[in-house]
Amino acid sequence: MNDYENYIGTQDACELYKVSVSTLRKWDREGKIDTFRTPGKQRRYSTQLFTKTTNNTQPVTKVSNSIITDVQKQKICYCRVSSPHQKNDLQRQKEYLQSRYPDYRIIQDIGSGINWKRGGLKTILELAMQKKLDTVVVAHKDRLCRFAFELVQWILESNNVKLVVLDESVCSTE
């Protein structure tokens, strides 16, 4: 383990090589890849993984710690309703967005638009800040958040994420 900078975490390795976590662990057990464990017992995978497993002589391109240029940025459709009794509305949002953007990943939340701890919203913001996000599509801007929409928009745009709002008018009853 000469250069820790040439190692990435499990999630980045899964995305980079388009394999599951169990496949990475299997390759580790079989000695097909160079790994090491952090003091917290987490695996780190060599960016030379591609070379060892496929006999390709080109190493994986790396920009900086854990940021891999070969990973395609995600395109996401985001759906949200306020409460579980609105699941039919959530399903309609999903179907509408999937019909317009069939290749996009769907992220959904059930929770208030003023709750900043929603898992889906946090995932979107984390992906944006990790430079792993290309586009976010929402049916209405209030689906993303009830207040401070401009702040969320600025965060996304500052991280080169395109935000698409299909209907600019506010139409939900929350």
BELRAZI-V739181 format. One record per helix or strand. SS is the DSSP state (@ for helix, = for strand). FROM is the first residue (numbers start at 1). TO is the last residue. If there is no record, write none. Layout:
# BELRAZI-V739181
ss:SS from:FROM to:TO
ss:SS from:FROM to:TO
This chain:
# BELRAZI-V739181
ss:@ from:4 to:6
ss:= from:7 to:8
ss:@ from:10 to:17
ss:@ from:21 to:29
ss:= from:35 to:37
ss:= from:43 to:46
ss:@ from:49 to:54
ss:= from:62 to:64
ss:= from:67 to:68
ss:= from:74 to:81
ss:@ from:84 to:100
ss:= from:105 to:110
ss:@ from:119 to:129
ss:= from:133 to:140
ss:@ from:141 to:144
ss:@ from:149 to:158
ss:= from:162 to:167
